[in-house]
Amino acid sequence: MNKKELVQRIISQLSHDLEVLFTAARTAHAAATHAESIPDNKYDTLALETSYVAQGQANRAGSIRQAIAVYRQLRLLAVDDEQVRLTALVSVAAGDGTAKVFFIGPLEGGLKVMLGRTEVVVITPASPLGRALLGKTSGDTVEVGTGTNRTSYEITGVC
Protein backbone atom coordinates (compact mmCIF):
# COMPACT_ATOMS: atom_id res chain seq x y z
CA MET A 1 0.00 0.00 0.00
CA ASN A 2 1.18 3.50 -0.79
CA LYS A 3 1.41 5.50 2.45
CA LYS A 4 1.99 8.80 0.62
CA GLU A 5 -1.30 8.35 -1.20
CA LEU A 6 -2.98 7.41 2.08
CA VAL A 7 -1.77 10.60 3.77
CA GLN A 8 -3.04 12.63 0.79
CA ARG A 9 -6.44 10.96 1.16
CA ILE A 10 -6.44 11.74 4.89
CA ILE A 11 -5.70 15.40 4.13
CA SER A 12 -8.40 15.43 1.46
CA GLN A 13 -10.98 13.92 3.84
CA LEU A 14 -10.05 16.38 6.59
CA SER A 15 -10.27 19.30 4.13
CA HIS A 16 -13.74 18.16 3.08
CA ASP A 17 -14.80 17.81 6.74
CA LEU A 18 -13.45 21.31 7.42
CA GLU A 19 -15.51 22.80 4.58
CA VAL A 20 -18.65 21.08 5.88
CA LEU A 21 -17.94 22.42 9.36
CA PHE A 22 -17.41 25.97 8.09
CA THR A 23 -20.76 25.84 6.32
CA ALA A 24 -22.49 24.51 9.44
CA ALA A 25 -20.78 27.09 11.66
CA ARG A 26 -21.85 29.94 9.36
CA THR A 27 -25.42 28.64 9.44
CA ALA A 28 -25.39 28.32 13.25
CA HIS A 29 -23.89 31.79 13.63
CA ALA A 30 -26.51 33.28 11.34
CA ALA A 31 -29.26 31.55 13.32
CA ALA A 32 -27.83 32.77 16.64
CA THR A 33 -27.69 36.38 15.48
CA HIS A 34 -30.94 36.42 13.49
CA ALA A 35 -33.66 38.84 14.65
CA GLU A 36 -36.04 35.95 15.28
CA SER A 37 -33.57 34.51 17.80
CA ILE A 38 -33.86 37.48 20.13
CA PRO A 39 -35.23 36.10 23.40
CA ASP A 40 -38.84 36.90 24.22
CA ASN A 41 -38.24 36.32 27.93
CA LYS A 42 -35.56 35.16 30.33
CA TYR A 43 -36.44 31.49 29.69
CA ASP A 44 -35.96 31.68 25.93
CA THR A 45 -32.44 30.32 25.39
CA LEU A 46 -32.53 29.49 21.67
CA ALA A 47 -29.96 32.13 20.69
CA LEU A 48 -27.64 31.09 23.52
CA GLU A 49 -27.90 27.41 22.61
CA THR A 50 -27.29 28.16 18.93
CA SER A 51 -24.22 30.22 19.80
CA TYR A 52 -22.86 27.25 21.81
CA VAL A 53 -23.29 25.05 18.74
CA ALA A 54 -21.50 27.61 16.56
CA GLN A 55 -18.63 27.84 19.09
CA GLY A 56 -18.31 24.05 19.24
CA GLN A 57 -18.15 23.86 15.46
CA ALA A 58 -15.53 26.62 15.36
CA ASN A 59 -13.45 24.73 17.95
CA ARG A 60 -13.69 21.50 15.93
CA ALA A 61 -12.70 23.41 12.78
CA GLY A 62 -9.58 24.62 14.59
CA SER A 63 -8.70 21.04 15.51
CA ILE A 64 -9.15 19.89 11.92
CA ARG A 65 -7.02 22.79 10.65
CA GLN A 66 -4.26 21.75 13.05
CA ALA A 67 -4.53 18.11 11.94
CA ILE A 68 -4.26 19.11 8.27
CA ALA A 69 -1.09 21.08 9.04
CA VAL A 70 0.40 18.13 10.96
CA TYR A 71 -0.38 15.64 8.17
CA ARG A 72 1.09 17.98 5.54
CA GLN A 73 4.37 18.03 7.53
CA LEU A 74 4.26 14.33 8.45
CA ARG A 75 7.45 12.44 7.72
CA LEU A 76 6.66 8.85 6.85
CA LEU A 77 8.99 6.52 8.68
CA ALA A 78 10.44 3.46 7.00
CA VAL A 79 9.52 0.26 8.78
CA ASP A 80 12.66 -1.76 8.05
CA ASP A 81 12.34 -4.03 11.06
CA GLU A 82 8.55 -4.39 10.71
CA GLN A 83 8.07 -2.90 14.15
CA VAL A 84 4.84 -0.94 14.62
CA ARG A 85 5.54 2.76 15.15
CA LEU A 86 4.07 6.12 14.14
CA THR A 87 3.11 6.19 10.41
CA ALA A 88 3.03 2.39 10.16
CA LEU A 89 0.29 0.64 8.20
CA VAL A 90 -0.73 -2.39 10.23
CA SER A 91 -2.79 -5.28 8.86
CA VAL A 92 -4.49 -7.43 11.48
CA ALA A 93 -6.79 -10.41 11.71
CA ALA A 94 -9.38 -9.98 14.43
CA GLY A 95 -10.40 -12.85 16.69
CA ASP A 96 -13.60 -13.28 14.65
CA GLY A 97 -11.57 -13.76 11.46
CA THR A 98 -12.14 -10.34 9.93
CA ALA A 99 -9.19 -8.47 8.44
CA LYS A 100 -8.58 -4.80 9.20
CA VAL A 101 -5.96 -2.23 8.28
CA PHE A 102 -4.90 0.55 10.64
CA PHE A 103 -2.66 3.57 10.06
CA ILE A 104 -0.85 4.78 13.16
CA GLY A 105 -1.28 8.54 12.79
CA PRO A 106 -0.51 11.49 15.05
CA LEU A 107 -4.08 12.86 15.13
CA GLU A 108 -7.68 12.23 14.06
CA GLY A 109 -8.07 8.69 15.34
CA GLY A 110 -11.23 7.03 14.06
CA LEU A 111 -11.05 8.64 10.63
CA LYS A 112 -11.76 6.09 7.89
CA VAL A 113 -10.39 6.47 4.38
CA MET A 114 -10.46 4.20 1.37
CA LEU A 115 -7.20 3.24 -0.28
CA GLY A 116 -8.23 1.35 -3.38
CA ARG A 117 -10.72 -1.22 -2.13
CA THR A 118 -9.27 -1.27 1.36
CA GLU A 119 -10.74 0.69 4.26
CA VAL A 120 -7.97 2.09 6.44
CA VAL A 121 -8.79 3.32 9.93
CA VAL A 122 -6.54 5.96 11.48
CA ILE A 123 -5.64 5.23 15.09
CA THR A 124 -3.33 7.19 17.35
CA PRO A 125 -0.72 6.01 19.84
CA ALA A 126 -2.97 7.44 22.58
CA SER A 127 -5.77 4.96 21.83
CA PRO A 128 -5.88 1.60 23.63
CA LEU A 129 -5.32 -0.29 20.36
CA GLY A 130 -2.57 2.11 19.28
CA ARG A 131 -0.76 1.66 22.60
CA ALA A 132 -1.10 -2.12 22.35
CA LEU A 133 0.27 -2.23 18.79
CA LEU A 134 3.30 0.05 19.28
CA GLY A 135 6.54 -1.91 19.28
CA LYS A 136 4.92 -5.15 18.10
CA THR A 137 5.86 -7.01 14.90
CA SER A 138 4.17 -9.33 12.40
CA GLY A 139 2.92 -12.49 14.07
CA ASP A 140 2.41 -10.84 17.47
CA THR A 141 -1.02 -10.86 19.09
CA VAL A 142 -2.52 -7.97 21.04
CA GLU A 143 -5.68 -7.79 23.11
CA VAL A 144 -7.73 -4.71 23.90
CA GLY A 145 -10.86 -4.19 25.94
CA THR A 146 -12.11 -5.88 29.08
CA GLY A 147 -14.39 -8.75 29.93
CA THR A 148 -16.80 -9.68 27.16
CA ASN A 149 -15.66 -6.65 25.13
CA ARG A 150 -12.11 -8.02 24.87
CA THR A 151 -10.88 -8.29 21.28
CA SER A 152 -7.79 -10.12 20.10
CA TYR A 153 -5.84 -9.07 17.00
CA GLU A 154 -3.03 -10.94 15.28
CA ILE A 155 -0.68 -8.66 13.34
CA THR A 156 -0.44 -10.03 9.81
CA GLY A 157 1.64 -7.27 8.25
CA VAL A 158 3.46 -4.01 8.98
CA CYS A 159 4.71 -1.52 6.42
C-alpha positions as CSV (number, residue, x, y, z in Angstrom):
1,M,0.0,0.0,0.0
2,N,1.2,3.5,-0.8
3,K,1.4,5.5,2.4
4,K,2.0,8.8,0.6
5,E,-1.3,8.3,-1.2
6,L,-3.0,7.4,2.1
7,V,-1.8,10.6,3.8
8,Q,-3.0,12.6,0.8
9,R,-6.4,11.0,1.2
10,I,-6.4,11.7,4.9
11,I,-5.7,15.4,4.1
12,S,-8.4,15.4,1.5
13,Q,-11.0,13.9,3.8
14,L,-10.1,16.4,6.6
15,S,-10.3,19.3,4.1
16,H,-13.7,18.2,3.1
17,D,-14.8,17.8,6.7
18,L,-13.5,21.3,7.4
19,E,-15.5,22.8,4.6
20,V,-18.7,21.1,5.9
21,L,-17.9,22.4,9.4
22,F,-17.4,26.0,8.1
23,T,-20.8,25.8,6.3
24,A,-22.5,24.5,9.4
25,A,-20.8,27.1,11.7
26,R,-21.8,29.9,9.4
27,T,-25.4,28.6,9.4
28,A,-25.4,28.3,13.2
29,H,-23.9,31.8,13.6
30,A,-26.5,33.3,11.3
31,A,-29.3,31.6,13.3
32,A,-27.8,32.8,16.6
33,T,-27.7,36.4,15.5
34,H,-30.9,36.4,13.5
35,A,-33.7,38.8,14.7
36,E,-36.0,35.9,15.3
37,S,-33.6,34.5,17.8
38,I,-33.9,37.5,20.1
39,P,-35.2,36.1,23.4
40,D,-38.8,36.9,24.2
41,N,-38.2,36.3,27.9
42,K,-35.6,35.2,30.3
43,Y,-36.4,31.5,29.7
44,D,-36.0,31.7,25.9
45,T,-32.4,30.3,25.4
46,L,-32.5,29.5,21.7
47,A,-30.0,32.1,20.7
48,L,-27.6,31.1,23.5
49,E,-27.9,27.4,22.6
50,T,-27.3,28.2,18.9
51,S,-24.2,30.2,19.8
52,Y,-22.9,27.2,21.8
53,V,-23.3,25.0,18.7
54,A,-21.5,27.6,16.6
55,Q,-18.6,27.8,19.1
56,G,-18.3,24.1,19.2
57,Q,-18.2,23.9,15.5
58,A,-15.5,26.6,15.4
59,N,-13.4,24.7,17.9
60,R,-13.7,21.5,15.9
61,A,-12.7,23.4,12.8
62,G,-9.6,24.6,14.6
63,S,-8.7,21.0,15.5
64,I,-9.1,19.9,11.9
65,R,-7.0,22.8,10.6
66,Q,-4.3,21.7,13.1
67,A,-4.5,18.1,11.9
68,I,-4.3,19.1,8.3
69,A,-1.1,21.1,9.0
70,V,0.4,18.1,11.0
71,Y,-0.4,15.6,8.2
72,R,1.1,18.0,5.5
73,Q,4.4,18.0,7.5
74,L,4.3,14.3,8.5
75,R,7.4,12.4,7.7
76,L,6.7,8.8,6.8
77,L,9.0,6.5,8.7
78,A,10.4,3.5,7.0
79,V,9.5,0.3,8.8
80,D,12.7,-1.8,8.1
81,D,12.3,-4.0,11.1
82,E,8.5,-4.4,10.7
83,Q,8.1,-2.9,14.2
84,V,4.8,-0.9,14.6
85,R,5.5,2.8,15.2
86,L,4.1,6.1,14.1
87,T,3.1,6.2,10.4
88,A,3.0,2.4,10.2
89,L,0.3,0.6,8.2
90,V,-0.7,-2.4,10.2
91,S,-2.8,-5.3,8.9
92,V,-4.5,-7.4,11.5
93,A,-6.8,-10.4,11.7
94,A,-9.4,-10.0,14.4
95,G,-10.4,-12.9,16.7
96,D,-13.6,-13.3,14.7
97,G,-11.6,-13.8,11.5
98,T,-12.1,-10.3,9.9
99,A,-9.2,-8.5,8.4
100,K,-8.6,-4.8,9.2
101,V,-6.0,-2.2,8.3
102,F,-4.9,0.5,10.6
103,F,-2.7,3.6,10.1
104,I,-0.8,4.8,13.2
105,G,-1.3,8.5,12.8
106,P,-0.5,11.5,15.1
107,L,-4.1,12.9,15.1
108,E,-7.7,12.2,14.1
109,G,-8.1,8.7,15.3
110,G,-11.2,7.0,14.1
111,L,-11.1,8.6,10.6
112,K,-11.8,6.1,7.9
113,V,-10.4,6.5,4.4
114,M,-10.5,4.2,1.4
115,L,-7.2,3.2,-0.3
116,G,-8.2,1.4,-3.4
117,R,-10.7,-1.2,-2.1
118,T,-9.3,-1.3,1.4
119,E,-10.7,0.7,4.3
120,V,-8.0,2.1,6.4
121,V,-8.8,3.3,9.9
122,V,-6.5,6.0,11.5
123,I,-5.6,5.2,15.1
124,T,-3.3,7.2,17.4
125,P,-0.7,6.0,19.8
126,A,-3.0,7.4,22.6
127,S,-5.8,5.0,21.8
128,P,-5.9,1.6,23.6
129,L,-5.3,-0.3,20.4
130,G,-2.6,2.1,19.3
131,R,-0.8,1.7,22.6
132,A,-1.1,-2.1,22.4
133,L,0.3,-2.2,18.8
134,L,3.3,0.0,19.3
135,G,6.5,-1.9,19.3
136,K,4.9,-5.2,18.1
137,T,5.9,-7.0,14.9
138,S,4.2,-9.3,12.4
139,G,2.9,-12.5,14.1
140,D,2.4,-10.8,17.5
141,T,-1.0,-10.9,19.1
142,V,-2.5,-8.0,21.0
143,E,-5.7,-7.8,23.1
144,V,-7.7,-4.7,23.9
145,G,-10.9,-4.2,25.9
146,T,-12.1,-5.9,29.1
147,G,-14.4,-8.7,29.9
148,T,-16.8,-9.7,27.2
149,N,-15.7,-6.7,25.1
150,R,-12.1,-8.0,24.9
151,T,-10.9,-8.3,21.3
152,S,-7.8,-10.1,20.1
153,Y,-5.8,-9.1,17.0
154,E,-3.0,-10.9,15.3
155,I,-0.7,-8.7,13.3
156,T,-0.4,-10.0,9.8
157,G,1.6,-7.3,8.3
158,V,3.5,-4.0,9.0
159,C,4.7,-1.5,6.4
